[in-house]
Amino acid sequence: MKKFWKIFAIAAGGVIVLGSLVFGGILLFEWIQNTFFRPQIVCYKPVIYLYPKEEQEITVKLELDGKLTCTYPAYNDGWTVTAAPDGTLTDASGRVYNYLFWEGNIDTGYDTSRGFCVKGDETADFLEDSLKKLGLSDKESADFITYWLPKMQDNPYNIITFAGADYTDKAKLSTDLAPDTLIRVFMVWKASNKKIGIEPQELTAPERKGFTVVEWGGTEL
């Protein structure tokens, strides 16, 4: 045999306890779970803002490695809206929106080896500072914070990572008019009862210029 896996099971009082199983530095149980039984991750409230240089019709498409569960306005093989430079979006019926909304499930995992451990009551300040570094405007940051803060502020700590290609490769966003600036912010977080050490994540953003597309969303692990 090329591979030898040792599994120690101890039955006690009807409870089976697995011994420590290490495979290539990873707990074997976690490796099997993540590889074969990885649950779908819910993408909560990704919203998309469009800021063209002049008012024009724009079609936005989302290629999701998973399933859309809710959109507003309705996603009919894409969204087509008339976008104004201030971000106002108008559909064919004349209804006005601040952004395009979607939620869905994707089959992926996230690299949370780097990030931040933040006290619950310091989360608002942390997000204000971090979202600015990631390129969001004050208005976009306020939309983000008012959605997520009620779920986070009362936790002892929040472990926070901002995802990169592990999110964008699974939720590909495109517009028929290529943006000059594309900013996508996706927060992966979980509550913690104690402070943990974690390698800090560097936060940067491109300069906002020309036709700008901005998206933010997140998931709770």
N, C-alpha and C positions, 0 to 999 in steps of 0.2 A: 504494500500500500504506500502511495506517495504522500498521503496526508493522514496524520493521526490525530483524531479529536478525542479527548477524554472528557466524558460527561459524568459528573458525580452527582448522584441523586440520593438524598437521604429522606426517608419517609418517617415522619414523626407526628403522631396524633392526627393522621390523615392529611398532613401538610407535607408537600414535597419541596425540599430546599435544594436549589442548584448551587453547586460550588462555583468558585470563580473560574470562568472560562475565558482564556485569553487567546486570541488568534491574530497574529501580526500586530500586537499592541492594542487590539480592540476587543472589548468584551464580545465573545462569540454570540451570546444571546442577542445582544444589541445589533451585531452585524447581520444575523439572520433576520431579525425583525425589520431592520432598515432596508434590507435587500429584497426580501420576499413578501413582507407584510406591511410595507410602508403605507400609512393611511394618506388619503388625499388631504391636501392643505387648503383651507378656505382662505380665499383672498377677500378681505373685508373692505368694502367701499373704495376700491380704486376709482378715482375721479380724474377726468381729463379736461384740462383747460387749453383753449386755443387762442393765440394772440397773433393774428396776421398783421402785416404792415398796413394793409388797407382792407376794407370790407370785401369779402369774397366767399363763394361757396367752397366748402372743403368736405371731403369724404374721409372718414376715419375707419380703419379696420383693425380688428384684434384677432390674432391667430393664437388661440389658447390650447395648450397641451392639457386638455381637461374638458370641463363643461361649464358653460355660463349658466348661472342660476337666477340672475335677476339683472335687468338693464333698464335704464331710464335716461332719455327716451328709448323706445324699443329699438333693439339692434336687429335690423333686417338686412343681413349680409353686409353690415356696416352702418355707420351713422353718416348722414349727409345733412349738413347745417350751413347756414350763412353765418360766418364769424366776423365780428367787428374787432378793431384793434384793442378795445378795452376788455375783450374777453366775452362779451355778450354773444350768445348763440341763439339762432332762430331757426326753427324747422320749417318745412314746407307749408304747414298749417298756420304759421304765424306765432306759435307758442315759443316763449323765450326761456332760456336756461342759463344758469351760471357755469355749468360744466356738464360733461357726459359721465354717466354713472354706470358702473358694472360691479357685479360680484360673481364669483365662480369658484370651482374646485380644480386644483391642479395637482398632478402626481409628481411631487418633487420633495427634496429635502433641502435644508438651508445650512450653510456654513456659519455656525455661531461661535467659532473659536476666537473671534475678535469682536469687541463691542464695548459695552459700558454697563456698569452696575450703578444704578441711580436710586437714591432714596425716594420713596413714593411722594413725599411732600416737596421734593425738589424737581419733580418730573416736568412741571410746566416750564420752569426756568431752563432746564436742560433742553427741552424740545425747542423752545424759542431760539436758543443759541445754535443748536444743531441744524435745524431746518434752514436757518439763514446761511450756514456754511454749505448746505446742500443745494442752495439756489432758490428756495421758495420765497415768494414775496410775503409781506406782512399779512395780506388778506388770505393767501393760500395757507400760510402757517396757522392762522386763526381757524380756518376751516378744519385743518388737520387736528389741531389741539383740542378744539371743542368736541370733536368726535371721540378721540382716544383718551383724553385726560380723565373723564369720569370712571373709566375702567382701570386706571393706573394709580391715581393719586393716593388711594387709601391702602395700597400694598406697602409692606415694610420696605421692599426693594423691587425694582424692575430691572431685568436683564434685557438689554436692548442691542440689537444689531440691525444695521441698514443693509439690505440684501443688494447684490449686484447681478452678475450674469445668471446666478442660480434662480433668479426671478425673471429677468428680462428675456432669457432664452426660452422660458416656458410660457411667457405671455408677450408675444411679439406684437408691437404696436406700429402701425404705418399710416401715413396720410398720402393722398394723391398729390398734394403739394409738399415737397420735401422741406422739413423744417430747417432753419438755420441753427436753432438751438433746441435740444431735446433734453429734458430733465425728468427723470423717473425716480421717485423716492418710495421705497417699500420697506416698512419697519417690521422686523420680526422680534417678538418680545415674549417674555413670560414673567410671572410674578415669582418672587423669592422671599422666603422668611428670614434669610440671612444674607449678609454681604459676602460676595465671592470675588476672587481675583480673576481678572480677565484682561487680555492684551488689548489696549485701546485701539480703536479703529480710526483711521484717518478719513476725514470728511472734506470733500472738495466738490466743486461744481463748475461747469463751463460758464463763461460770460454770457449773459442774456443779451442777444442782439437779433435783429431781423425777425422772421416768423418763428415764434417760440411756442413749443408744445410742452406742457407740464402735466405730470401725473403723480398722484400720491395714493398710497393704500397701505395695507399691513395685514398681519396675522398674529394671533395669539397662540403660542404653543402650549 
